Amino acid sequence: MPDTSWIAGGKIEHTGPSRYDLALHWIKKNRETFIGSLVILVAAVIFGVYFFTHYRGLRDTAWKTLFMAQQIGYGGNIAQAQQQLDTIEKSYGSTTAAPYATLTKGDILYAQEKFKEAEAEYAKVLTNRDLGPFAAYNVGKSKEAAGDLAGAQVQYSDFIAKYPDHFMAPEAHASLARLQELAGTPELARATYEKISLLYPETTWAMLAKARIAPAKK
């Protein structure tokens, strides 16, 4: 009859090697592989920490440079501001400050009435998640200021289709309606003004739209 003294209270006592023992045995047997893997892991951790710290430093520097460039530009020193904005795009292009630098370049060029150049800068950030709507509307404003009224209408219509819930949408509608009036299509302008009144009833844009619709009814 087999010895059953190792069975106690219905529970089987495991007499084989533990997982810890097995792990130690594997490490001893595969020492070089284990050490190599450990070195790679440590190196990855060190690289990750370095990358995060380095990127954070670049990001902070980029934003500080952007702030200074904006202050310098709005203060009238356009050439120096543009130089710093170029530096942000080239040296800190991977940071979140870079697209803001591009948008700022567009604003400075627009203020100088260099509308084609401004449009080109705005177009660079059309696909940016945060700045896309602002860039899209500013492209329309640049086209309008440059005399491309048909192109501006297309751009405003595109903005409205893509960003109907954006806070700038009522203004885009108003800009579109104004150009429709200038283009000699009052029926289209009136339809756009009516949309403003319907979609944004509690805004000043709705009040302005109603004021434009009223004379047409007389």
Helices and strands as residue ranges (DSSP letters): E 7-8, E 11-12, H 19-29, H 31-74, H 78-91, H 97-111, H 115-123, H 132-145, H 149-162, H 169-182, H 186-199, H 204-217
